[in-house]
């Protein structure tokens, strides 16, 4: 279960936004969250690009179901660590 106030990167259809958990209503069968957008790195490739900082929205998905374009949540600290690792490897290649 995710904790209120935790920060994650929300990705969907090429878009990426830093969000915080407002509410986690997940159960054994479904992941269900209310999220607040803190900042936007990229707007989604498909559909309306109407994300705005401060907006709140709900998202849900049935556990065990996955397909291209589906939204994901990545912990902020993991995303930062991956970026730092990529930068370090790039420096080593030079």
N, C-alpha and C positions, 0 to 999 in steps of 0.2 A: 504494500500500500504506500502510495506517495503522500508526503506530508504537505499541508497547506504552507505556502510560502517558498517551497523548493523551486529552484529554477532549472528549466530544461530548454533545449532547442527543439522546437516543433518544426517538422519538415513535411511538406505536402506538395506534390506536383512541381518540384524544383524550387519552391519557396522555402525560406528559412527565417524563423523568428525566435527570439529569446522570449520565453513565457514563464509565468509562475503559476503554480497550482493554486487555484482558488478553492476547489472542492474536488475530492476523489470519492466517487460513488461506485467504484469498481466492485465486482463480486467474482466468484469462481468462473463464471461463464463470460462476462463482459468487462472490458475496460471502459470506464466512463469518467470524464473529467470536465470540469469547468476551468478554463484557462484565461489568464490576462496577458495580453501582449505587452512586453516591456520595450522591445526594439525590433526592428526589421532589418535583416541583412539582404534578403532577396524576396521579391514578390513571386507568387506562383506563376508558372508558365501558362497554365490553362485557367480559364474562367476569369471572373472579375478579380482585379488586383486591388481590392478595397481594404486590405489589412491596414490598421492604424494603431500606433502605440496607445495603450490605455483601453483598447477594445477588449471585451470579454466575450468568449464563445464556448460552446459545448462541443465535445467530440466523443465518439464512442466507436468501439469495434469489438467484434466477437473474438474471443481468444482462440488462437490457432489458425486464424484465417489471414492470409497474406497475398497481396498482388501488387503489381507495379503502380506507383502513384499513391498508394495508401499512406496515410499520415504515420509519423513515428515521433517519439519523444526520446531524446538523448540527454543524459545529465550534462549540465553546463560544464562541470569540471572535466568530464570525459572528452567533450568536444575541444576544450582548451588544450588538454594533454595531447590529443591527436594532432592538433595544429602545430604544437611545439615540436612533437616528434617528426612530423613531415618537414618542418623547417630545418631541424638538426640534420636529417638525412640528406636534404638538398645541399646543405653546406658541405657535408662530407663528400658528395659527388663532385664537387668543384675542385 
